[in-house]
Each structure stands twice: as structure tokens, then as C-alpha cells.
Amino acid sequence: ILNTANRFLHNTDSIHYQVNVIPYAYPAIKVEQQQDSIHQKNIYFSGEISDDYGLNKLEFKYHFVKTEDSAAAGKGEKSISVLIDKGKLLQPFYYAWDLNGLNIKPGDEIEYYFQVWDNDGVNGSKFTQSQKNYFRAPTLKEIEQNAEAENKEMEDKMEFAIDQAKQLQKDMTAMKMKMIDKKNLDWQDKKALDEMMKKQDELKKTVEELQKDYDKNVQQQNEFNKMDEKI
């Protein structure tokens, strides 16, 4: 209650009022990630950060949880500043993480997350941490097992492609012999030729997919288990 008064009048009227205190909330953060399907050491992040009054900074943090490299294990947590617009209360952000320079060995494990700070000048800048995630490099045994499984799958595809190629060659030879005896092709002959052309295109696609699978397999094997330069 607020009472009004002056030197002539005292407590002649009153005003009732209510004050609501809004606490200075912590900033909010949402993060999504996508790992490169071929180059596993490339991870892409997109997300959204917000605060009721303003943002101060956004950082990406990581550290080795498990590693055979004693130098990397002893360096502790690393922080990387991510560019943001401090003037916006709500904004998206993007970040690409390239792990190729971290000298990752088979079996290494890295923990990583984001931290966003607000611009609370009264109580001090407060931060919110995103969910922690882990990057785990496959062990030598897992690399070998994955390579064997992928090689078996490629062998099966290759055998199928070879069988298809042999059958296509037989069909084309038979069609050539048939065309020698016939002056004009009827609709059935044309349909058969169209089918052979389709099979030829499918066979070409299968061979191209096999080449991509092979390149991907080699890339994944070499990404965590570098081949000796002498070899």
C-alpha cells in the first residue's frame, strides 16, 4: 500500500499495487549434429541459442577421455569460440569440427559439448551447457572386423554383377544372330533391346557403386590406422 500525504493532508488516500520480480533466467541452447558418412572425423553442428536479455559468447569444448597419446591426455579441455551475434536474443548457429589435426589413435575417445553465456551484468554472466556427446575411434580389431564384413558384401555384389554381365552378353549375342536373319525388327525385338539397354545401365550403376564402396572402405580403414609410408 502506498499512502499519499503532504504538509496539509495526511493519509487522505492510498494506492494498492503489486510488484512482480522476473528472475534473470539462464540462457538456452539446442544442438543437432551430423557426422560425415565417409570422413568420420568431420562432424557438423547446427543449433539455436537464446536468452531473455542478451547473449555474451558461445564456445565449443572438448577433451580426450581415453587416449594412448600421453601428450594429448595431459593438455586438458580445449575451448573454441563460435561466432554469434550478441545483439540477438534468439539466433541459430553452425559449426564444423575437423578432428584430423588431433592425432587420434584407434580406440581413442573424446567428450565434447557447447556452452553459451548470457550478458547478466548484475549477477555475473551465467552459462548453460548442452548435452555431452562422445566421439569414439574404432579399435584396430573393430577396423579389421568392419573391413572384412564390407569386403564380403562387396564380393557378393561383384559376383552378382559378373553373373549379370555374362547373361547380358549371352542375350546380346543371341539378339545379334537373330538380327542377321531378320531384315526388320518387330515390336517384341525392340522391347527385348530396350530391356537389354536397361540391364546394361543397371550393371553400370552397380559397378559404379562397387567403386564407391571400395573407396569408402579404404578411406575408413586408413582414417584411424594410417598405413606405413614405406609400404
Sequence and secondary structure as in RCSB ss.txt:
>XXXX:A:sequence
ILNTANRFLHNTDSIHYQVNVIPYAYPAIKVEQQQDSIHQKNIYFSGEISDDYGLNKLEFKYHFVKTEDSAAAGK
GEKSISVLIDKGKLLQPFYYAWDLNGLNIKPGDEIEYYFQVWDNDGVNGSKFTQSQKNYFRAPTLKEIEQNAEAE
NKEMEDKMEFAIDQAKQLQKDMTAMKMKMIDKKNLDWQDKKALDEMMKKQDELKKTVEELQKDYDKNVQQQNEFN
KMDEKI
>XXXX:A:secstr
 EEEE SS EEEEEE            EEEEEEEE SS TTEEEEEEEEE SS EEEEEEEEEEEE S HHHHTT
  EEEEE   TT SEEEEEEEEE GGG   TT EEEEEEEEEE  TTT   EEE   EEEE   HHHHHHHHHHH
HHHHHHHHHHHHHHHHHHHHHHHHHHHHHHH SS  HHHHHHHHHHHHHHHHHHHHHHHHHHHHHHHHHHHHHHS
   S  
